[in-house]
């Protein structure tokens, strides 16, 4: 299947990278000579890159080591210019050259590197086509699971594009058709290698129908697809159904003039003639296949035709030719065995590299995870600390507010008690003074033998003392009680001063004396001070 890789790669370059002609060997030589003359004249890196790339392509169908040499020169320019697009293109060139020479492991590595560099916005088909090349490399290794995985990635993308655009639209229409046709062909080829003939036939038939509708009639597809369909029918022992496809494939392969491409078709034609029991007709095609396979070192294409030729000449009693092909079989099998060992070594090396990359990635992921967890833990710790600090601050604020409220309450209570104490102290100071004066008045009436006045004064005095004592037990008393106390006080003062004190107590009709409450002895001290410090020194009556 390595030539399928070559055909798909050239189709990719034609569709995506632009301007790759479908050379015959003669055309390739003419084009290469022209490009080699242009190369020394190219001054810009991008121009030199393009020329080197095209020279490599002209060599790729005939001398892949030469092709690889020019692709690597182009890669050096791409790296020097630090142009990711050019580097990706070079990786694809080198990867496919490695793939067509059986170095699948290295090819896969190069193609995966290319995928990382391709910008889908600039080249949306670049990644899907590179994935298809990886699928072909895995197919060459015999790793069909991975081959199908990558082939389906390309197929799904191309199918979606085809459903959107079909074979109509702008200049990208040819690329869409190349993509959908090629991805169906690749899936069919993989299933054919797996001997899953129904699936192989489904995808190859679809590719064949799409090929007929492709405006850009890609010659690389034109012989490979019918050749593969013919092989399906030959595997089913249906040579008559294979014949039309073989005729089509042979005609298109001659146009391309690719030696190994023709050899692949010749091998199927030889099988066809064998199945219809025309061994003499199969002879030439089998011999041509062996010659082409040996010339191109495609030993896997040599074994079956050589076995058929050995048996053919044994039946013809031609011992020399039978021995010749027997020796070819032994030599080729040794070469294939060596190649298989190389491929196995490459596969093991590639798997080891993949494992090392996976381990490195795992270690990096673990390191990143550790950093993320560390940062997360740090953030959580800081958040927890912030919450604790905030809760502590809030608790202290609430405690301070509660303490302030308690202090204010205590201050209020203290002020209230202080006022009460001051009032009580005032009463305690006022009452003894008043009582002393009253007792002196009673004593005076007694000395004057005015028992009636003394009795009246004593009655009022006892009544006043009782009211004062009763009222002192309460913080508030009615205005009526205060006025009664005041009236008793004024009556006693008037009697003591021999009616020199005259008074009137006037209360507005709007005032409800039984509803309004005031502190006890609120008015009496003012009246007492007015008498003692105002009217006491006035001659005449105390009331004008």
Buried (B, 14 or more C-beta within 10 A) or exposed (E): BBBBBBBBBBBBBBBBBEEBEBBBEEEBEEBBEEBEEBBEEBEEBBBBBBBBBBBBBBBBBBEBEBBBBBBBBBBEBBEEBEBBBBBBBBBBBBBBBBBBBBBBBBBBBBBBBBBEBBEEEEBBBBBBBBBBBBBBBBBBBEBBEBBBBBBBBBBEBBBEBBEEBEBEEEEBBBBBBBBBBBBBBBBBBBBBBBEBBEBBBBBBBBBBEBBEEBEBEBBBBBBBBBBBBBBBBBBEEEBEEBBEBBBBBBEBBBEBBBBBBBBBBBBBBBBBBBBBEEBEBBBEBBBBBBBBBBEBBBBBBBBBBBBBBBEBBBEEEEEEBBEBBBEBBEBBBEBBEEBBEEBEEBBEEBEEBBEEEEEEEEEEEEEEEEEEEEEEEEEEEEEEEEEEEEEEEEEEEEEEEEEEEEEEEEEEEEEEEEEEEEBEEEBEEBBEEBBEBBEEBBEBBBEEEEEEBBEBBBEBBEBBBEBBEEBBEEEEBBBBBBBBBBBBBBBBBBBBBEEBBEBEEEEEEEEEBEEEBEBBBEBBBEBBEEBEEEBEEEEEEBEE
